[in-house]
Amino acid sequence: MGKNRYDVKRGHFENIEGDKLKKLLQETFGDVSEEGDKLIVEDEGAISSLTIWTEGRTGLWVDIKMNPDVDNDTASETISMWNNFLEQATGFTAKERKKRAKKKAKEK
C-alpha cells in the first residue's frame, strides 16, 4: 500500500492529539512502539509494518506494508480493522475517503 496522507476532518483532530492516536492504535492493533514522533505497529494480522504520524492538525501520514501470505480471513479482518481505525482517526468513512482521494487525483 505504501505511504499515504489522509485528511483529518475539521474539528476532529482533538480526537487524536497527544496520546489519543497511540491509544486508538493500541485499542485497534495491540502493541505500539514509538520512534520520535512516529507510532509503529508490526506483525499484526495482514500488516507487516505500519508507521503513522500527524502533519499539523489537518493530516495523518501512514506508511503501511502488508503481508501477502496471510489467509483470506486474516486479510479481511485486517482490512476491516484498518478501515475502522482510519474512520476513528480521520473522522471520514471509507466512502468519504475514497471520494476525497478521487477529487485530489483529478486536481493534479
C-alpha positions as CSV (number, residue, x, y, z in Angstrom):
1,M,0.0,0.0,0.0
2,G,2.9,2.3,0.7
3,K,2.9,5.9,2.0
4,N,-0.4,7.9,2.0
5,R,-1.7,11.1,3.5
6,Y,-5.2,11.2,4.9
7,D,-7.1,14.4,5.6
8,V,-8.5,14.8,9.1
9,K,-12.0,16.2,9.3
10,R,-12.2,19.8,10.5
11,G,-12.6,19.8,14.3
12,H,-11.7,16.1,14.6
13,F,-8.0,16.4,15.4
14,E,-8.8,16.8,19.1
15,N,-9.7,13.1,19.0
16,I,-6.2,12.0,18.0
17,E,-3.9,14.7,19.5
18,G,-1.4,13.9,22.2
19,D,-1.6,10.3,23.4
20,K,-5.0,9.7,21.8
21,L,-3.7,8.5,18.5
22,K,-1.4,6.0,20.3
23,K,-4.3,4.8,22.4
24,L,-6.5,4.3,19.4
25,L,-3.8,2.3,17.7
26,Q,-3.4,0.1,20.8
27,E,-7.1,-0.5,21.0
28,T,-7.2,-1.5,17.4
29,F,-4.0,-3.4,16.8
30,G,-2.3,-4.1,20.1
31,D,1.4,-3.3,20.7
32,V,2.6,0.1,19.6
33,S,6.1,1.4,19.7
34,E,7.3,5.0,19.3
35,E,10.2,6.3,17.2
36,G,10.4,10.1,17.6
37,D,7.1,11.5,16.6
38,K,6.1,8.3,14.7
39,L,4.0,5.4,16.0
40,I,4.8,1.9,14.8
41,V,2.8,-1.4,14.7
42,E,4.5,-4.5,13.5
43,D,3.3,-8.0,12.5
44,E,-0.4,-7.6,13.3
45,G,-2.8,-9.6,11.1
46,A,-2.0,-8.9,7.5
47,I,0.1,-5.8,8.4
48,S,3.8,-6.4,8.3
49,S,4.6,-2.8,9.4
50,L,2.6,0.3,10.0
51,T,4.1,3.7,10.7
52,I,1.8,6.7,11.5
53,W,2.4,10.3,12.2
54,T,0.4,13.6,12.1
55,E,1.0,16.6,10.0
56,G,-0.2,19.7,11.7
57,R,-3.8,19.4,12.6
58,T,-5.1,18.5,9.2
59,G,-3.2,15.4,8.0
60,L,-2.4,11.9,9.1
61,W,0.5,10.2,7.3
62,V,0.6,6.4,7.0
63,D,3.3,4.1,5.7
64,I,1.9,0.6,5.6
65,K,3.4,-2.7,4.3
66,M,1.1,-5.7,4.0
67,N,1.9,-9.4,4.3
68,P,0.5,-11.0,1.1
69,D,1.0,-14.5,2.5
70,V,-1.9,-14.4,5.1
71,D,-5.1,-16.3,4.6
72,N,-8.3,-14.6,3.3
73,D,-10.0,-14.5,6.7
74,T,-7.0,-12.7,8.3
75,A,-6.8,-10.3,5.3
76,S,-10.5,-9.4,5.5
77,E,-10.3,-9.0,9.3
78,T,-7.3,-6.7,9.0
79,I,-8.9,-4.6,6.3
80,S,-12.0,-4.2,8.4
81,M,-9.9,-3.2,11.5
82,W,-7.9,-0.8,9.3
83,N,-10.9,0.9,7.9
84,N,-12.5,1.2,11.3
85,F,-9.2,2.7,12.7
86,L,-9.0,5.3,9.8
87,E,-12.6,6.3,10.3
88,Q,-12.0,6.9,14.0
89,A,-8.7,8.7,13.3
90,T,-9.7,10.9,10.4
91,G,-13.5,11.4,11.0
92,F,-14.2,10.2,7.4
93,T,-15.8,6.9,6.4
94,A,-14.1,4.7,3.8
95,K,-16.6,6.0,1.2
96,E,-15.8,9.6,2.1
97,R,-12.0,9.0,2.0
98,K,-12.4,7.4,-1.5
99,K,-14.4,10.3,-2.8
100,R,-11.8,12.8,-1.4
101,A,-8.9,10.8,-2.9
102,K,-10.6,10.8,-6.3
103,K,-11.2,14.5,-6.1
104,K,-7.5,15.2,-5.2
105,A,-6.3,13.0,-8.1
106,K,-8.4,15.0,-10.6
107,E,-6.9,18.2,-9.3
108,K,-3.3,17.1,-10.1
